[in-house]
Amino acid sequence: MQNAASKGIFTTQFWLLGLSSFLFSSSFNMLIPELPGYLTKMGGAEYKGAIIGLFTLTAGLSRPFSGRLTDRIGRVPVMAFGSIVCFVCGFLYPIFTTVMPFLLLRLVHGFSTGFKPTGTSAYVADIVPANRRGEAMGIHGMCMGVGSAFGPAVGSMISIHFSLNALFYTSSFFAFLSIAILLNMKETLKVKERLSVKAFQITWRDVFEPDVFSPALITFLCYFGYGAVSTVTPDFSGYLGLQNRGYYFMFFTLFSILIRLFAGKISDKHGRVPVTIAGCAILIIAMLITGYANSITTFLTGAAFFGMAMGILSPVLSAWTVDLSREDNRGRAIATMFISLEAGIGLGAFLSAALFANQRQNLQLVFFSMAAFAAAALIYAIFIYQLKKRRSRAV
């Protein structure tokens, strides 16, 4: 791999990767606000939790493979495969217009986030110095975040002013641009293997890297809230009179972008765990505010706090994971963290849909339950912090 320690973070490779990630993030996120209504029109309202749940299930199941392939055949092929899945699925949504085929397509679409972010995180870690890892993860996450904000807002506008099919084809076009950029990027894995059946032989160590247990557990608990937000806020928006159901996503992502500029850098200086504690605390506040929301202002305030929480936790937990990994198993360590993330999102989506049951009065219960998971993450993070302090005193 390149000698990242001798380089800054603002290289051509870094910004190309950021642009590719922006386009990729826009591609799949622009669909999220419109899919619950689309599924309801098909007669599948009771399956709303599966929209996110199935997507994250496949993403999680594919992580051991993407992590192993990232460490063996290279970062760029793994990233490209994820973008190709988005490209193909966008063209299939207009064809799969009944409930079960649609849900099957959501299952397949999940391979995109099962592969692209794993290869991307390893690539970022390869090309930036270790002492600026948190800052780099934050800035790259900002590129993903801009896509997460831009995608839903633009996706809803395309759906309102044109059609859902136009939205699906636009999603494919963004994925195609993401692929085109990756084709011009230099591979950072120095020793590569040829793709073979052996590369797909998964062991338990490919599924779970014990060295990164702490950030993986906190990721799992915190991302229950993300699954709930993705599943029920489109309906919540409708109840409050927001025609563009992407506004919640736009608000939370904009605030996430703002905080990412500082959170990773602060964690480089003051440590990952103290900053993680702050992120967990803000996430609890976000879930409580959203649960209490009975106006658009309160609802979007909850979105802002949720954005701040995710803007802190995402780059810091990613950097913490890389800190604890060895260079030769970086892909596997990152895959473990993402498996935890997808499991949290998926279970959060299914749980929130079950608690919601398409009844407005149940929304408060949904978000208070998500606050409880965030509180468990906060307690564990405080425990880790106190344990580190005791060990440092002992030394």
N, C-alpha and C positions, 0 to 999 in steps of 0.2 A: 504494500500500500504506500501511498504517498506519505512523505514526511510532513504530516499535518502540523506538527509543532512549529515548523519553520515558516508557516504561511499564516496570513490573516484569514478572516472569514469572508471578506467581500471579493470573491473571485468570480470569474465568468461562469465557472461550473456551478457555483453556489446560486447565482441569480437565475441561470437556466433551469436549475432544479426547482427553484422557487416558482418560476413561471409555469413549469409543467405541473407542479402541485396545485397552483391556483386553478388552472384549467380543469384538472382532474377533480378537484373538490367542487368546483362549480357544476361539473357534469352530473354528478350523482345527487348533490344537495338541491339542485333546482327542482327535482321531482318531489321532494319530501312533502311540502305543504299541500300539494294537489292530490297525492295518492290516496289519502283516506276518503276524500269525496269521490274519487274515481272508483274505488273499491265498493263504496256504498251504493253507487249507481248500478254496479254489477249485481247487487244483492248480497254482498259479503260484509255488511257493517260489523257483524260479530267477529270478523277476522282482522280488525284494524291493528291489533297488537302484533299480528304476523307480518305486517308490512316492514317493520323494523326488526322484529324478532327473527324472521327467517333470513333476512339479509345478514344480520350479525352472526347467526348460527353458522352459515357457510364461511363467513369471514373468519370466525374463530377456529373452525375445523381445519381451514386451510393454512392457518398460521404455522403449524409445525413444518409443513412442506415448504412454505415460502421462506421460513427461517433457515431451513437446511439448504435449500437451493441458493439463497443469498450468500451463504458461506462457501458454496461449492462452484456454482456456475457463474456467479456474478450478480452485482447489484442491478445493473441496467436491464438485463433480460427479465428479471422479476418485476421491476417497475413497469416495463413495457407490457407484460402480460396483463397486469392489473388494469391498465388503461384500455387495452384491447377489449377486455370484457365489457367495460362501460360502453365502448363504441358499438359493439354488437347488440347489447341489450337495448339500447335506445331505439334501434330499428325493429326490435321484436315486440315492444310494448303495444304498438298499434295493431298487431296481429293477435296477441293474446288478450282477448276481450271478455273472457269468462273467468270466474273466480279461481278455480283450481289451476288452470294454466298460468294465470297472473301470479299466483303465489309461487308456483314452480319457477317462474322467471325471477321473482325476488330472491329465491334461493340461489339461483345461478349468479345473479348480479352481485351477491355478496363476495364472490371470489375477487372482485375488483379491489375492495378494501382489505381483503385478506393478503393480497400480494403487494400492491403499490406502496403503502406506507412502510412495510417492513423493509423493502429494498431502499426506500428513500431515507429512512432513519439511519441505516447502516452507511449509506453514501455520505450523509452529512457528517456522521462521526468520523469517517475516513478523511475528510478534507478540511476539518477545522482543528485547531489546537485544543488540547484537553482543558486548558484553563479558561477557554471561552466557549465551552460546550453548551452551557446553559443559555448563554446569549444567542448562540447560533440556532439552537433548537427553538428559542423564542421567536427569532426573526423568520425562520423558515415556517414556524407555526403560524406566523402572521400571514404569510402567503396563502396557507391553507385556509386561514380564518377569513381572509378577504373573499376567497371563493365560497366559503360557507355563508357569508352575508350576501354576496352578489348573486349567487345561484338561486336561493329561494325567492328573493325579491323579484329578480328578473323572470324567474320561472313562472311565478304567479301572474306577472304582467303579460307574458306571452300567452298563458292559458286564457286570461280574461279577454285580451284583444285579438287573439288569433284562434288557437285551438290546442287541445291537449296533444294531438299528433304533432303539431309544430313544436311544442315543448319537448317531446321525445326526440325529435330529429335534431333539435338544437343541442340537447344533451349529448347525442352522438358526435356532433360536430366539435364540441369542446373537447371530448375525449380524443378525437382524431388529432387535434392540434397538440394535445399533451404527448401523444405518441411521437409526432413529428419532431418535437424538441428533443425527446430522449434519444432518438436515432443519431443525434449529433453530439452526444455526451460521451466522454472518455470513461471507460471502465476503471474502477478503483481497486478491485480485487486482484491482487498480484498473482496468486497461484490459483488457476482455474481448472476445473475438471470438465470433461465433456458430459453433456446430458445423457444419462443412462437410467436404466431401471433401478440401479443401486442408489441413485440420488434420491429416490422416492421411498426408500426403506426407512421408516420412522421408528425410533426407539423412544422410551419414556423421557430420556434426556432432551430429545427434540421437542417434546411437548412442554416440559417444565424444567426451567433452569433454576435450581434452588438458590443460587447466589443472589437472585433478584427478587426473592420472596416478598420483602417489605414493600418496595414500590408497586409490585404486582398486586398485592392485597389491597393497598390503598386505592389503586386504580380501579380494581373490581368494585369496591364499595362506593366510590364516588360516581362512577359512570352509570349506576342505577338511575340517577337523576336525569342523565342525558337521554336514556331510553324513554323515560316518562315524558320528557319535554318533546321529543320527536314524535311521540305517539298521540298525546292528548292536546297539545297546544293548538293544533289546527282547529279542533272543535271548540276549544276554549276561546280562540279568537272569534269564531263565528258567534258564540253566545254573547260576546261583548260588543259585537257590531263591527269588527274589523274585516272589511271585505278582502283585503290582501292578507292572506294567512301567512305570508312570509315575513311580516313585520317583526314578530317576536324573534325569529331567527336572525333578522337583520340587526336588531338592537343588541341581542346577546353577543353576536359575532363582532360588531363594531367595538363594543367595550372589551371583548376578549383581545382584539387586535391591539388596542391601546395599552392594555396591561402587559401583554407579551413583550412589548418593547423594553420593559423594565424587570419583569419577574425573573426571567432566566439569568440576566446579568446580576441581579441581587443575590440569587442563589449561588452564582459563581464566587461571590465575595463572602457571603455569610452562611452558606451551607444549604443543602437541599431540604433537610427536615424542618427547620424553622419556617421556611417559606411554604412548605407543604401544609404545615399547621394553619397558617394564615389562609391558605386556599380552602381548606376544609371548613374553617369557621365561616368564611364568606359564602360557601356553598349552602350551608345550613340556613343562613339568612335568606339567600335567594329562594330556596324551596318554601320557606315560611311565608315570604312576601307574596310569591306566586299563588300559594294556597289560599291566602286571604284576599286575593284580588277580586274586586267587584266593579272595577272601572278600568278603562284602557290605560290610564296613567299608572295605576298601581301594577297592572299586568306588565307594562313595559319597564317599570322600575325593577320588578322581579327579573325581567330579562337582562337588564343591565348588570345586576348583581350576579346572575348566573354566568354572564360573559366574563366578569372579573374573576370569578372562581375558576372557570375553565381556562382562562388566559394565564392564570398562575399555575394550575395543576398540570396542564398538558406539557409545557416545555420542561418544567422542573422534574416531573416524574420520569420523563423520557431521558433527561440528562442523568438523573440518579441511576436509572437502569443501566445506561452505558458506563457510568462510573464503576459499577459493581461487576461489570462483565470483563472477560478477557478478550483480547483482540481476535483470537481464533474462533470464538464462539459468539461474536457480537450479534450476528443474525439471529441465533437461537435465543439469546437473552432478550432481544427486542421483540421476537415473536412471542415469548412468554408474557411480556408486558401487554402486548396487543391481544393475546388470547384472553387475558383478564379483562381488558377493556371491552372486548366484544361480548364476553360473558355477562359483564355488568349491564351493558346497553341492552342486550337481548332479553335478559331476565327482567330488567327494568321495564322494557316495552311490554312483555307479556303480563307482568304483575300490574302495571298501571292500567292496561286495557281491561284486565279482570276486575280491578277495583272500581274503575270508571263505569263499566257496564253501560255506556252511552247514556248515563244519567248525570245531569249537570251538578246536582247536589253532592255527588261523590268526588268531585275534583279536589276539594280540600283534603279529603282522606288520602288521595293519591300523592299530593305533594308533601303532606306531613309524614307519610311513610318514607318518601325519598329523603326527607330531612333526617330521619332516624338512621338510615344507612350512612349518610354523611357524618352523622355524630359518631357512629362506630369507627369510621375512618379517622376522625379527629382524635378519639381516645387512643387508638393504636399509634398514631403518629406522635402523640405526646409521650406515650410509653417508650417508643424508640428514642425520642429526644432525651428523656431522662436516663435511659440506659446508656446512651453515648456519653452523657455528662459524667455518670458514675465511672465509666471505663477510663475516661480521660483523667479523672481525679486519681484513680488507682495507679495510672502510669506515672 
